[in-house]
Amino acid sequence: MLQNQFKKDDFWVMGLAVVLVLLVVLLWQLDHGRFYNPFV
């Protein structure tokens, strides 16, 4: 039970991390040069 729960938690954490990174990259790509440039 505990081991399975830990595995599920790790899977969810990795999945959420990947989704958050993809969302940030997509938003940055869409906003880059259109609304603002963070490097200026």
C-alpha positions, -999 to +999 in steps of 0.1 A: +000+000+000+026+025+011+050+016-017+022+019-043+011+052-029+047+065-030+050+054-066+017+071-075+028+103-057+062+103-076+043+097-109+020+126-102+048+149-091+068+141-123+037+145-144+028+179-129+064+191-132+065+182-169+031+198-175+041+230-157+074+232-176+056+227-209+030+254-200+057+279-190+077+272-223+045+276-244+035+308-226+070+322-229+072+313-266+038+329-272+046+360-252+082+364-264+085+393-288+047+398-288+038+413-255+072+417-238+108+407-240+122+395-206+158+400-218+155+437-225 
